[in-house]
Amino acid sequence: MRHKMFWGIIGVFCIAGGLLVGFGFFSTEPLVILISIDGARADRLRDGNFPHIHALAQEGSRTYGAKTVLPSRTLPAHASMLSGYDVPKHGVTWDEWIGTYLAKPTIFDELSAREKPSFAVVGKQKMRTFRNPSDRWSLEIDESGQKNVMLRAQKIIESDAPVSFLFIHLAAPDKMGHAYGESSRQYADALSQADALIGDLVETLRKEKELKRTTLIVTSDHGMLGNHHGGTTSEETTIPWIANGPLIKSNYDIQNPVNIFDTAPTILSLFDEQVPAELDGKALAEIIR
């Protein structure tokens, strides 16, 4: 991927009879990638064998005790994740595509208004709730499986198009949880596949020489209890929240409470953008280096 570089001054300095050569420096526009693993229970991710997610957590900042909103369902939770508002303010209480768009601005809108190209690849049609046809950011929907969702996301990274923000929605754990229950082999396999796909994404970023400017955030919209969610139990409302990248503290357990609606303001802060005061969420300043 091509992106703008801002070069510093290359200097040659004489110090105490010696020669010090300044090799220069450069900085690039941050790339932030937000990955939502739909229906991923925090305790399952914490305690299971998920090497790629655990590596991001170990080398970054993490909590397995973040909270989602009520009702703990896909659209209300993602509306909060992507807007920074709690449900009473953003008003999304439904969980199917009903032809109505989220009325509040999202992180996509905030960044697009600042000329920061934003993209989303999602695994459910109902996620179109978050993009009004007049919006200036790109949305791809692929319900054929989370592997193909990730392949689409990798193609965006590999392209020559500038990218500042990329949202990736992996839907298989939620689908397998509903079909077979969150204690099933199918649910565990869907989480393992999501973990492997995140590993593939990291390798693509490394191959494209984008890893050094990338902050990855891995979280979920809700947990599950049996084969359902939407209620108030800890199993349904507790979610993982993991951040990793050059701007993020390494090997750090997040100390303060984290809510799903803290995600959007934290992303804004990573771009050094002002967080609107009316948001319910707050930027997680403690994780920033």
Order of alpha helices (4+ residues) and beta strands (2+ residues): beta-beta-beta-beta-beta-alpha-alpha-beta-alpha-alpha-alpha-beta-beta-alpha-beta-alpha-alpha-beta-alpha-beta-beta-alpha
